[in-house]
Amino acid sequence: MIMSGVHNADEASNVNEHPDTSRPSGSQFLGSEVLSSGAVAAWWRSPWIPGGLTLDIDGAEQSTVFPDDQSRLLYDYLQWMQAALQLWTPRGAGTARGTGESDRAGTSQGTAFRAGTYIHLGGGGLSLPRALAVAEPASTHIVVDLDPDLIDTVLAKVPFPGTNAPHVIAGDVRDALPRAVEVAGVADALVLDISIEPDSPARLFDPGFMTEMFDAVVPGGLVLINIGDEPGLEATRRMADSLKAAGASYFVAADSSMFSLTMPGNVVLGARRSPAPFTAEELAALHAAGPRPGTVLSPGELAAVFAGRTQ
């Protein structure tokens, strides 16, 4: 479904050839394709990321995938998401995923092991679905992306691991969510990964959208949201307020520098529809499982960060 290929990735061997993208010295341009939307998808190999292929969209870095080890996740925010899913994705009769040998054998603490079903709102390079599919070969992944050509391009460049390919739905992440639910039935978890920013449309911060996402997952199922925020973390604050208005408990996780309110970067909000907050023990477990240097905050701790800004 690609309109035209402006470069042949198999023939490209020169470095820094792409006219619209600045890459570190020594980066190897691997080719680009013009999608039906008019966006340009370009692939690079960086000397600083051994084994990785980086996808740019219109000159902006989108994803990095590792064809020879698709369990690898480069970016901290994806590592936080994976850690949360490993801790809290429901299994069988709602038990948390175990971490011992019994999981790999097919049972977890006496409960039948069941591969997960995940809805991903936003596709990109499919980094997180790939990592989950390596860990759970029988897992099901429903991916919603505005540009289906992008997913075709990504899968042609780096095929999905295993035999259970993702089900791809073209459309706006909110508008297409009902179609994703039709395919999934009910999902174990939902990931919103379109890098929501302070100037993103208000409909993405709407408490009604939060409710729609919680309706798409099992009771107690996780909803994970990637925020691409600016200094001050205004988008994080707005999203946290929306989750609270939707009756959810939540946490925030990010590189520790983000909570100085002086840095741009990614913040993960994880939530479940329950009046019971994530316990201190649960947040400590996530902190232990996540990347370093990292910080995990409860709603009260996040409020204290914002209060410190105004003092």
HUTAUR-V350628 format. One record per helix or strand. SS is the DSSP state (H for helix, E for strand). FROM is the first residue (numbers start at 0). TO is the last residue. Records with the same first field share a line. If there is no record, write none. Layout:
# HUTAUR-V350628
SS->FROM-TO / FROM-TO
This chain:
# HUTAUR-V350628
E->3-3 / 14-14 / 27-33 / 39-44 / 52-56 / 59-64 / 89-90 / 94-95 / 106-107 / 110-111 / 116-120 / 139-144 / 166-169 / 186-195 / 216-228 / 248-254 / 264-271 / 293-297
H->75-87 / 100-104 / 126-134 / 147-156 / 176-183 / 201-203 / 206-214 / 233-244 / 255-259 / 279-288 / 298-309
